[in-house]
Amino acid sequence: MQSRLRSVVCALMVGLVVAGCSQQEMRDRSYGASSQQRIGNVAYDDTFDAAERVFRSFFSTERADRGEGILVARPIEVDKRGEPVGVRDTMTMTPSRRRRVAELRLSRSGSDVLAMCQVKLQRLDTSERRAFRPQIGDDRPSESHPFEAEAGASPSQRELWTDLGRDRELERQVLNALRDRLVREGAPESPGPS
């Protein structure tokens, strides 16, 4: 009886450890995870101006909102095949399309500004979505009415991008470039990104 109880407790402990590890990985893939840097004794407007210039040196800006403190980049396709992740990647020799999506947020914290950068790597998974989508109704094309499943759909409706993780190195480069620019422009030096 004691050994059975002990094995149940051990199994629960192992389960909690494994769940904790997978939870950390999910947090890293979520939009909330980002590299951060606190910039001390600097005006928010000066920091945002510098952040805009630095962000544009790395990415093409899609949206910049000073009031909200956010810079969003247009997605950039990359030529990085990486390791096989799904069955399709293992079975095919054609590389999956991948892209980077970047976001830089600034927030006031007393006399400091907190800069948070996130660069996500994504893979196009539209073919899997089409393959496993349930079929409804009679969608057989006729001679007089050909059926076009994607007719009139925008790219955001046609494409499904799956998050693969973050590019932490590029996040650190952006934050270091922001810090260096503010130091050159006369802001006090701050520690590196975390």
C-alpha positions in Angstrom: 0.0 0.0 0.0 2.8 2.4 1.0 4.7 1.7 -2.3 1.6 2.2 -4.4 1.0 5.6 -2.7 4.6 6.5 -3.1 4.5 5.7 -6.9 1.3 7.8 -7.3 2.9 10.7 -5.6 6.1 10.4 -7.8 3.9 10.2 -10.9 2.1 13.4 -9.9 5.4 15.1 -9.2 6.8 14.1 -12.6 3.6 15.3 -14.3 3.8 18.7 -12.6 7.4 19.1 -13.6 6.6 18.2 -17.2 3.6 20.5 -17.3 5.7 23.4 -15.9 8.3 22.9 -18.7 5.7 22.9 -21.4 4.0 25.9 -19.8 7.3 27.8 -20.0 7.6 26.9 -23.7 4.0 28.1 -24.4 4.7 31.4 -22.6 7.8 31.9 -24.8 5.6 31.4 -27.9 2.9 33.7 -26.6 2.6 37.4 -27.5 3.3 38.3 -23.9 6.9 37.0 -23.9 9.5 39.6 -25.0 13.0 40.9 -24.4 13.0 43.9 -22.2 15.2 46.9 -21.3 14.7 49.6 -18.8 16.0 53.0 -19.9 16.6 55.4 -17.0 16.0 59.1 -16.8 14.9 59.7 -20.4 11.9 61.5 -21.8 9.2 59.2 -23.3 8.9 61.3 -26.5 12.7 61.2 -27.1 12.7 57.5 -26.5 9.8 56.9 -28.9 11.5 59.0 -31.6 14.7 57.1 -31.2 12.8 53.8 -31.2 11.1 54.7 -34.5 14.4 55.3 -36.2 16.0 52.2 -34.8 12.9 50.0 -35.6 12.9 51.3 -39.2 16.6 50.3 -39.6 15.6 46.7 -38.9 12.0 46.4 -40.3 9.5 48.1 -42.5 7.0 49.7 -40.1 3.3 48.9 -40.6 2.0 50.9 -37.6 3.4 53.4 -35.2 1.3 54.8 -32.3 3.0 57.2 -29.9 0.0 57.3 -27.5 -0.2 53.5 -27.3 3.6 53.2 -27.3 3.7 50.6 -30.0 5.6 50.0 -33.3 4.6 47.0 -35.4 6.5 45.8 -38.4 5.2 44.4 -41.7 5.9 40.7 -41.8 9.2 39.9 -43.5 9.6 36.5 -45.3 12.9 34.8 -44.5 14.8 32.0 -46.3 15.1 29.8 -43.3 13.9 26.3 -43.6 15.0 25.1 -40.2 14.4 21.7 -38.8 11.3 19.6 -39.7 8.4 20.4 -37.4 5.4 18.6 -38.9 4.8 15.6 -41.0 4.7 17.7 -44.2 8.1 19.1 -43.4 9.5 15.6 -43.0 7.8 14.1 -46.0 8.5 16.9 -48.6 11.7 18.4 -49.9 10.1 21.8 -50.5 10.9 24.4 -47.9 8.0 25.9 -45.9 7.5 29.7 -46.2 8.6 31.4 -43.1 8.4 35.0 -41.9 9.3 37.3 -39.0 6.8 39.4 -37.2 8.2 42.1 -34.9 6.7 44.5 -32.3 8.4 47.1 -30.1 6.4 48.5 -27.1 7.4 51.4 -24.9 5.8 52.2 -21.5 6.4 54.8 -18.9 7.6 53.7 -15.5 8.2 56.8 -13.4 11.2 58.7 -14.9 12.2 55.5 -16.8 10.9 54.0 -20.0 10.5 50.2 -20.4 11.2 49.0 -23.9 9.9 45.5 -24.8 10.8 43.9 -28.2 9.3 40.7 -29.6 10.3 39.1 -32.9 8.4 35.9 -33.8 9.3 33.4 -36.4 6.2 31.9 -38.1 5.6 29.1 -40.7 2.9 29.1 -43.4 0.5 26.2 -42.7 -2.3 26.8 -45.1 -2.1 23.4 -46.8 -2.7 21.7 -43.5 -5.7 23.9 -42.8 -7.2 23.0 -46.1 -6.4 19.3 -45.8 -8.1 18.9 -42.4 -10.9 21.4 -42.8 -14.3 19.7 -42.6 -16.2 19.7 -45.9 -19.8 20.8 -45.7 -22.6 20.5 -48.2 -22.4 19.7 -51.9 -19.4 21.6 -53.2 -19.0 19.7 -56.5 -18.4 22.1 -59.3 -20.7 22.0 -62.3 -19.9 23.2 -65.8 -22.0 26.3 -65.4 -21.0 27.2 -61.8 -17.3 26.4 -61.1 -16.5 26.4 -57.4 -13.6 28.5 -56.1 -13.1 28.0 -52.4 -10.8 30.9 -52.0 -12.5 33.4 -54.3 -12.6 36.9 -52.9 -10.6 36.0 -49.8 -7.9 38.3 -48.4 -4.4 37.0 -47.6 -5.2 37.0 -43.9 -8.3 34.8 -44.6 -6.5 32.5 -47.0 -3.2 32.1 -45.0 -2.6 30.4 -41.7 0.7 31.3 -40.0 1.8 29.2 -37.1 4.2 30.5 -34.4 7.5 28.6 -34.2 9.2 30.7 -31.5 11.0 33.9 -30.9 14.2 35.3 -32.4 15.8 36.4 -29.1 19.1 37.4 -30.7 17.3 39.9 -33.1 15.3 41.2 -30.1 18.5 41.9 -28.2 20.0 43.6 -31.3 17.0 46.0 -31.6 17.1 46.9 -27.9 20.9 47.3 -27.9 20.6 49.6 -30.9 18.0 51.6 -29.2 20.1 52.0 -26.0 23.2 52.9 -28.1 21.2 55.6 -30.1 19.9 57.1 -26.8 23.4 57.2 -25.4 24.7 58.9 -28.5 21.9 61.5 -28.3 22.7 62.2 -24.6 20.4 59.9 -22.6 22.0 58.2 -19.6 23.5 54.8 -20.1 21.3 51.8 -19.1 22.0 48.1 -18.6 21.6 45.6 -21.5 18.4 43.8 -22.4 17.0 41.0 -20.2 
